[in-house]
Amino acid sequence: MKTQSRFMDSVKSSYLVLVIALLGVFAFISAVLIAWPALAYIGSKLFN
């Protein structure tokens, strides 16, 4: 029973890490897409 419990804890923790990683990727992409017009404006002012 201990082995099964450890295995389920391992599966739960790896699932949690996967979900957090996917949410982090989604947050990063969303932040870049939301900030893109401001970044493009600042870049055009710096390089022109």
Secondary structure as GFF3:
##gff-version 3
##sequence-region A 1 48
A	DSSP	alpha_helix	2	47	.	.	.	ID=ss1
###
